């Protein structure tokens, strides 16, 4: 009985870890650091223009 409980807790830990890791990856890919407008990739905001505002690329 104890072995099944430990397995369930391990699966829950792995699932939570995967969710947190995927959220972290999504957030870090959204924030692109820059120094000038030329550092911002154009494909991230195609209809709009990328601008460097407060050291982050933003679509304007």
DOGULUM-121894 format. One record per atom (N, C-alpha, C): residue number from 0; residue in three letters; x, y negated, z. Coordinates in pm, whole numbers, plus 50000, padded with zeros to 5 digits. Layout:
<vexzas>
   pos   code      c1      c2      c3
   NUM    ala       X       Y       Z
...
</vexzas>
This chain:
<vexzas>
   pos   code      c1      c2      c3
     0    unk   50083   50120   50000
     0    unk   50000   50000   50000
     0    unk   50087   49874   50000
     1    unk   50193   49878   50080
     1    unk   50282   49762   50089
     1    unk   50354   49738   49956
     2    unk   50385   49846   49884
     2    unk   50456   49835   49757
     2    unk   50368   49764   49653
     3    unk   50238   49794   49651
     3    unk   50147   49728   49557
     3    unk   50133   49580   49589
     4    unk   50132   49547   49718
     4    unk   50121   49406   49757
     4    unk   50246   49329   49715
     5    unk   50363   49390   49732
     5    unk   50487   49324   49691
     5    unk   50493   49307   49539
     6    unk   50444   49406   49465
     6    unk   50441   49395   49319
     6    unk   50348   49283   49276
     7    unk   50234   49270   49340
     7    unk   50139   49164   49306
     7    unk   50200   49027   49335
     8    unk   50270   49015   49446
     8    unk   50333   48888   49479
     8    unk   50444   48855   49379
     9    unk   50516   48955   49334
     9    unk   50622   48933   49236
     9    unk   50563   48888   49103
    10    unk   50455   48949   49060
    10    unk   50390   48907   48936
    10    unk   50338   48765   48947
    11    unk   50279   48733   49060
    11    unk   50229   48597   49081
    11    unk   50343   48496   49077
    12    unk   50455   48527   49138
    12    unk   50572   48438   49135
    12    unk   50621   48418   48992
    13    unk   50628   48525   48915
    13    unk   50675   48515   48776
    13    unk   50579   48430   48694
    14    unk   50448   48449   48711
    14    unk   50350   48370   48636
    14    unk   50360   48221   48671
    15    unk   50372   48191   48799
    15    unk   50383   48051   48841
    15    unk   50514   47991   48789
    16    unk   50622   48067   48791
    16    unk   50750   48019   48740
    16    unk   50741   47988   48591
    17    unk   50675   48074   48515
    17    unk   50660   48050   48371
    17    unk   50578   47925   48345
    18    unk   50472   47905   48420
    18    unk   50388   47786   48403
    18    unk   50467   47659   48435
    19    unk   50538   47659   48546
    19    unk   50616   47541   48584
    19    unk   50727   47515   48483
    20    unk   50792   47620   48437
    20    unk   50899   47604   48338
    20    unk   50844   47548   48207
    21    unk   50730   47596   48163
    21    unk   50673   47545   48038
    21    unk   50630   47399   48052
    22    unk   50577   47361   48167
    22    unk   50542   47221   48189
    22    unk   50667   47133   48190
    23    unk   50773   47180   48251
    23    unk   50897   47104   48254
    23    unk   50952   47084   48113
    24    unk   50949   47189   48033
    24    unk   50998   47179   47896
    24    unk   50913   47082   47815
    25    unk   50782   47087   47834
    25    unk   50694   46997   47760
    25    unk   50719   46852   47798
    26    unk   50741   46825   47924
    26    unk   50764   46687   47969
    26    unk   50900   46637   47923
    27    unk   51002   46718   47932
    27    unk   51135   46672   47893
    27    unk   51146   46652   47743
    28    unk   51071   46727   47664
    28    unk   51073   46705   47520
    28    unk   50998   46579   47482
    29    unk   50906   46535   47565
    29    unk   50828   46416   47535
    29    unk   50909   46289   47563
    30    unk   51000   46294   47659
    30    unk   51080   46177   47694
    30    unk   51213   46182   47619
    31    unk   51232   46088   47529
    31    unk   51356   46081   47452
    31    unk   51426   45951   47488
    32    unk   51547   45964   47540
    32    unk   51624   45847   47578
    32    unk   51686   45782   47455
    33    unk   51699   45650   47459
    33    unk   51755   45579   47344
    33    unk   51825   45452   47392
    34    unk   51906   45397   47303
    34    unk   51970   45268   47326
    34    unk   51921   45165   47227
    35    unk   51889   45210   47106
    35    unk   51838   45123   47000
    35    unk   51725   45196   46929
    36    unk   51651   45124   46845
    36    unk   51541   45184   46770
    36    unk   51587   45296   46678
    37    unk   51708   45287   46630
    37    unk   51760   45387   46536
    37    unk   51779   45523   46604
    38    unk   51791   45528   46738
    38    unk   51808   45653   46811
    38    unk   51680   45735   46819
    39    unk   51567   45672   46791
    39    unk   51438   45740   46803
    39    unk   51405   45817   46674
    40    unk   51366   45943   46686
    40    unk   51333   46021   46566
    40    unk   51201   45977   46504
    41    unk   51198   45969   46373
    41    unk   51078   45923   46303
    41    unk   50970   46030   46296
    42    unk   51007   46158   46304
    42    unk   50908   46264   46289
    42    unk   50821   46284   46414
    43    unk   50860   46228   46525
    43    unk   50781   46243   46648
    43    unk   50653   46161   46646
    44    unk   50654   46048   46577
    44    unk   50533   45964   46568
    44    unk   50519   45916   46424
    45    unk   50476   46009   46335
    45    unk   50478   45983   46192
    45    unk   50395   45862   46146
    46    unk   50268   45850   46182
    46    unk   50196   45734   46128
    46    unk   50244   45603   46189
    47    unk   50300   45609   46309
    47    unk   50345   45489   46378
    47    unk   50497   45478   46366
    48    unk   50551   45369   46417
    48    unk   50695   45350   46416
    48    unk   50753   45372   46555
    49    unk   50864   45445   46564
    49    unk   50927   45464   46695
    49    unk   51008   45341   46735
    50    unk   50992   45299   46858
    50    unk   51066   45185   46912
    50    unk   51133   45225   47043
    51    unk   51246   45167   47070
    51    unk   51317   45191   47194
    51    unk   51271   45084   47295
    52    unk   51194   45126   47394
    52    unk   51141   45035   47494
    52    unk   51182   45087   47631
    53    unk   51257   45007   47704
    53    unk   51307   45043   47838
    53    unk   51383   45176   47836
    54    unk   51465   45197   47735
    54    unk   51551   45314   47718
    54    unk   51473   45441   47688
    55    unk   51347   45433   47649
    55    unk   51269   45549   47609
    55    unk   51209   45525   47472
    56    unk   51201   45627   47391
    56    unk   51137   45616   47260
    56    unk   50986   45620   47278
    57    unk   50920   45520   47220
    57    unk   50775   45514   47226
    57    unk   50721   45485   47086
    58    unk   50606   45541   47057
    58    unk   50541   45517   46928
    58    unk   50458   45389   46937
    59    unk   50485   45295   46848
    59    unk   50416   45166   46849
    59    unk   50344   45147   46716
</vexzas>
